[in-house]
Structure formats: C-alpha cells, structure tokens
C-alpha cells in the first residue's frame, strides 16, 4: 500500500511541475514570437508557475477534505466551474501584486473592470485544463473503485455459494456407498472390509476436495473407480461398467466430484431402476482445446423441470460459476435404451 501511495504522489507532483513548466515555456515562446519579450514579462510569467502549483494544490486539498469527488456529477461539475473562476481570480490577483511589487508600473486605480474580466478569462483557459484533467482522473478512480468493490462482492458471494454447493454434495454420494457396505455386513465380512477401505478413500477425497475449486481428472477417476467398485458389490451382476480414458487428459483440471456425481446419477436413476440392471460407460477425451466427459448408462431419461435432482442442479450451477457460458452440460436419451450425459470443459 505504501509503495502505491508514494508512486501516486510522485506522479501527481511530476504532472504539476511538467504542466506548469510547459505553460511557462509556451508563454515565453509566445512573447518572443509577438515581439513582447522582456525581462519583466519573463519574470512575471515565470512566477505564474509556482503560484499556479500552490493554488491548485490547495484546491486539491479542498477536494479531498470535503470529498467533492464523491458528489453527484452535476453538483461536482457546478463546483468545478465555480472553482475555475475563483482560482483564475486568485492567480490574476497574485500576479498583479507580484508585478506591482517588482516595479512593473501601474496602480490599482488604473485597473478597469474590463481589464480584470479579460485577464481572469485569459487565465481561466489554463486553470480550466488543470481542473478538467484532475476531475476526469478522479472520476475514473471512483468508477474503478466501485467496479473493484462490486467484483470483490460478487466473488465473495460466489465463493460462499460454491462452498454451500460442495457441502450439499458431500453426503449425497457417501451415503449411497454406506448402503453398499450395509448390504455386505452380514453376508460377506471380507468384502465388507474391502468396501470400508474404499469408503475411507472416498471420505479422504471428500475432506480434501472442499479446499479446491478444481482437481486433476486422474484424482477424480480414482474416486470414481472406488465408487463403482462399491456399487458393484451392491448390485453384483446387475451392474457392469467400463472406463475409456485418453491418457492425454489425466491432468486436466475439473470441478471435484463432477464425474462422481454423473456416475452416481447414472446408477441411481438408471441401473437401480431396472430389474435386469445394465451398464455404465465413462469416456474422457480431448477435443482440440476442450475436455469432453461422457457417461452413458442403460435406461431412459425423463426430464422434469419442476423436480430437478440436487446432483444435476449443483453440476449446472458449479459449471456456471467456474466457467460461465464456456462450459456445456447436457443429458439426452441415446436411442431407446441408453442415457448419455455429456460435459464439455475449456482449459482453465
């Protein structure tokens, strides 16, 4: 913060010195071109630079003190125009006093109203440029601060919502795995022990993924294999599954539990609803600069807009939050006997 403040202050003083210095140089060249150059004129116009820096710096202090830059635009514009007149008058008066003190000649009685008006109008050209630039810069800063505050607020809300969505997903697939172990408790203790080990991996993954927005596809696939193995214990011959994974996409970052949720949905709404069971196939491949995930299961998809499952709703919401409109998610019936869920993700 301190480094940024110093840099901003240095920039301000550089612009002050450069701007008023350029003004003095311009006026001196103008005097030379008109044949009006003299030591008195050069001294007087040179005195305008430090005087101009002083009065505009005081004006800047007033703007900061009374938070003028935070006022509505119309009110700020009116005050800025009034400030141009006041600053130009002070500049004229100060230079007049300096000129008389330097013995340039003339007296107060010789100064006419028309001369005062035209002199103030002449100086207002330069003061107006300073006021305009400073106010435009202040408005840009105010707009940027408001935009940054809005983005920070939106980001905080999205993070909170994303954490809530993750919290909803935790028990969603873990309880189904517990049901698989329950079915084995009395019939096959050895396989139940193996199932507990696989469940421990699921729990470990559940605890870790909440800390991350994305995980490598290979990590997700390891959990999917454990989940399918647990469901295979429960469904036995009613469940067949196969994974077709392109090795080139192993490290591709995806939202955690995305593929697990699609797999769980395929079993819960597909295989579990069929007496004879069915098959789940999982595909992952690269399509140019995108990752395509596809889960195909035996069954039929009957969408009901009024009753969207929590898993699918969360998938859509999380994809929207992480990728905006760049992610694609759809579920369709493929023929009369299979359902296909497809997710297409860009690289992060």
Secondary structure, DSSP 8 states (H G I E B T S, - for coil): -HHHHHHHHHHHHHHHHHHHHHHHHHHHHHHHHHT---HHHHHHHHHHHHHHHHHHHHHHHHHHHTTGGGS-HHHHHHHHHHHHHHHHHHHHHHHHHHHHHTT----GGG--HHHHHHHHHHHHHHHHHHHHHHHHHHHHHHHHHHHHHHHHHHHHHHHHHHHHHHHHHHHHHHHHHHHHHHHHTTT-HHHHHHHHHHHHHHHHHHHHHTT-S-EEHHHHHHHHHHHHHHHHHHHGGGEEEEEEE-GGGTT-EE-TTHHHHHHHHHHHHTGGG-TT-EEEEEEEEEETTEEEEEEEEES-----TTS--HHHHHHHHHHHHHHGGG-EEEEEEETTTEEEEEEEEE--
